[in-house]
Each structure stands twice: as C-alpha cells, then as structure tokens.
Amino acid sequence: MFAKWIERLQGRIPKGHERSSEWEDVRNAWVAANPVCAVCGGTKKLQVHHLAPFHLAPELELDQNNLITLCTRKKYGINCHLLIGHLGNFRRVNKDCEEDAKVWCAKLSKKP
C-alpha cells in the first residue's frame, strides 16, 4: 500500500489510473529478455521505464515497444533511470530517452 502512495507522490501513478494486473508479469518478462541497463550496462537494481509515461498513456503500459531497461545502481555515479529516463526529476518526461540511452551507452563504453 505504501509503495502505491510513494509512486503517486513521485508522479508515477496519477489518481484514477491503476496498474494492470498483468504489469508484474510483463515487467518480469521484460527484465528477463533485457537484463542490462540500456545506459550503463549494469545488471543490478534494474527497473522497467515507460518511454511514454504511464500517467500520460496508461493504454501503453503493457506495450513492449514502450519499455526500456534502466537501473538505479549509480554506476559511474549516475542513477540511469532518474537521469536519462526522467531528466533528473521523476515528474519530467524525456521524449528522447531511447536515443539518449544509446548516446550515453556509447560514451560510457569508451570510459577507461
């Protein structure tokens, strides 16, 4: 119950929209098929990020074309989900999330 209120306070679940009963299965299947962060390549503390946010497009919640794996591990000193997925604020939307993830993945893979 508290998790739901925390998500609402962070802007992840707006009033009037509840997660699908299928979300947990879709999320688990997505992480199994995409087990690394799209930004840093990390494999710990993975989260499934919605490219079109759930609160703006609840109909895309289960659409695999709307998902990307990001982590909160802070590898390289960054929280990939917060920084790339939400531009540093969970209330923001990064419409270029996929492209930004590719750019930063390439930059970080060149890091010594």
C-alpha positions as CSV (number, residue, x, y, z in Angstrom):
1,M,0.0,0.0,0.0
2,F,2.8,2.4,0.9
3,A,4.5,1.7,-2.4
4,K,1.4,2.8,-4.3
5,W,1.4,6.2,-2.4
6,I,5.1,6.7,-2.9
7,E,4.6,6.1,-6.7
8,R,1.7,8.6,-6.7
9,L,3.8,11.2,-4.8
10,Q,6.6,10.8,-7.4
11,G,4.1,11.2,-10.2
12,R,4.3,7.7,-11.5
13,I,0.6,6.7,-10.8
14,P,-1.9,9.5,-11.2
15,K,-5.2,9.4,-9.4
16,G,-7.7,7.4,-11.4
17,H,-5.2,5.0,-13.0
18,E,-4.3,1.7,-11.5
19,R,-1.6,-0.7,-12.7
20,S,-2.8,-3.6,-14.8
21,S,-2.9,-6.9,-13.1
22,E,-0.6,-8.1,-15.9
23,W,2.1,-5.5,-15.2
24,E,4.2,-7.6,-12.9
25,D,4.4,-10.5,-15.4
26,V,5.1,-8.1,-18.3
27,R,7.8,-6.4,-16.2
28,N,9.5,-9.6,-15.1
29,A,9.4,-11.0,-18.7
30,W,10.9,-7.7,-20.0
31,V,13.8,-7.8,-17.5
32,A,14.4,-11.5,-18.3
33,A,14.7,-10.6,-22.0
34,N,16.5,-7.3,-21.5
35,P,18.7,-7.9,-18.4
36,V,21.1,-4.9,-18.7
37,C,20.6,-1.2,-18.3
38,A,20.4,0.4,-21.7
39,V,22.7,3.3,-20.5
40,C,25.5,1.8,-18.4
41,G,25.2,-2.0,-19.0
42,G,24.6,-2.6,-15.3
43,T,22.7,-5.7,-14.2
44,K,21.7,-4.7,-10.7
45,K,18.8,-2.6,-9.4
46,L,17.1,-2.8,-12.8
47,Q,13.8,-1.0,-13.5
48,V,11.5,-1.0,-16.4
49,H,10.9,2.5,-17.7
50,H,8.0,3.5,-19.8
51,L,9.0,5.7,-22.7
52,A,5.5,7.2,-22.8
53,P,4.8,7.6,-19.1
54,F,2.1,5.5,-17.6
55,H,0.3,8.6,-16.2
56,L,0.1,10.2,-19.7
57,A,-0.5,7.0,-21.7
58,P,-1.9,4.2,-19.5
59,E,-3.0,2.3,-22.6
60,L,0.7,1.7,-23.4
61,E,1.5,0.3,-20.0
62,L,2.0,-3.3,-21.3
63,D,3.3,-2.4,-24.8
64,Q,6.8,-3.7,-25.2
65,N,7.6,-1.0,-27.7
66,N,7.1,1.5,-24.9
67,L,9.6,-0.1,-22.5
68,I,13.4,0.3,-21.8
69,T,15.5,-1.2,-19.0
70,L,17.3,1.4,-16.8
71,C,19.0,1.0,-13.5
72,T,19.1,2.9,-10.2
73,R,22.5,1.4,-9.3
74,K,24.5,4.7,-9.7
75,K,27.2,3.0,-11.7
76,Y,29.6,5.8,-12.9
77,G,28.0,8.0,-10.2
78,I,24.7,8.3,-12.1
79,N,21.2,6.9,-11.5
80,C,20.3,6.0,-15.1
81,H,16.6,5.8,-14.5
82,L,16.4,9.2,-12.9
83,L,18.9,11.0,-15.1
84,I,18.2,9.5,-18.5
85,G,14.6,8.4,-18.1
86,H,13.4,11.5,-16.2
87,L,16.0,14.2,-16.8
88,G,16.8,14.3,-13.1
89,N,13.3,14.7,-11.8
90,F,10.7,11.9,-11.7
91,R,8.0,14.4,-12.7
92,R,9.7,15.1,-16.1
93,V,9.4,13.2,-19.3
94,N,12.4,12.5,-21.6
95,K,10.8,12.1,-25.0
96,D,14.3,11.3,-26.3
97,C,15.1,8.6,-23.7
98,E,15.9,5.8,-26.2
99,E,18.3,8.0,-28.2
100,D,19.9,9.5,-25.1
101,A,20.4,6.0,-23.7
102,K,22.2,4.9,-26.9
103,V,24.4,8.1,-26.8
104,W,25.4,7.6,-23.2
105,C,25.9,3.9,-23.6
106,A,28.4,4.6,-26.4
107,K,30.1,7.3,-24.3
108,L,30.3,5.2,-21.1
109,S,31.7,2.1,-23.0
110,K,34.7,4.3,-24.1
111,K,35.4,5.3,-20.5
112,P,38.7,3.9,-19.3
